[in-house]
Amino acid sequence: MEIKKWRKIASKYLVREKWATLRVDTCELQNGTVKDDYYVLEYPNWVNAIALTADNQVIMVRQYRFAGDIISLEIPGGVIDEGEEPESAVKRELLEETGYTFETCELIATLYPNPATANNQTFTYLLTGGVKTHEQHLDEHEILNVELYTIDEVKNLLKENKIDQALHVAGLFYGLNHLQANND
C-alpha cells in the first residue's frame, strides 16, 4: 500500500511560549478517517557537535538536565537562533559552551528528534582541529563542565550506556562512522 501524507483540516494553538508551543490539529488520514485531536509540539531546530580537538580528543559536556532529573554527559550543542544558519549556530554554541574554535565543520546528519509529536530537526556536525581560543560564555541557566575523551573512551561510554541523551548517542554513531570511513 502506498503511504500518503495526512491532510490538515484545522489547527489551533493551545500554548505559545518561547521554549514550548503546543497545537492541536484536525487531520484526515488517507483512508478517510478524521483525527480531531492530534497534538503537535513546535520546537526550534537544534544543532549538535561531534567536536575533536587538534589532538583528536572528543569534546563532551556534563550538565544537569531538570526534566529528566539527571546529570548528563553530552556532546555540545543547542538551539538555532531565529534567522541563524545551522553551521553558524554550531560554531557559536561550541565557542560559548567550550571556548574552542575549529578548522573544519561538516554536516553529517539531519535527524527528527520525535516526528510523531514534534516538528523540529537536529543538525549534527563533525568539527575537527579544535583549539581552545576563549573562555566559556554560558547562558544564565547553563552550568556545565567541559570534558575531553579519546575516541576509544567514547566508544566504551556508549557500550556501557553512560550517555543518556538519545540524539547525542545518534550523533556520536554518525560521527564515529564518518571518522572510521575516512580512515579506511
Buried (B, 14 or more C-beta within 10 A) or exposed (E): EEEEEBEEEEEEEEEEEEEEBBBBBBBBEEEEEEEEEBEBBBBBBBBBBBBBBEEEBBBBBEBEEEEEEEEBBBBBBBBBEEEBEBBBBBBBBBBBBBBBBBEEBEEBBEBEBEEEEEBBBBBBBBBBBBEEEEEBEEEEEBEBEBBBBEBEBBBEBBEEEEBBBEBBBBBBBBBBEBBEEEEE
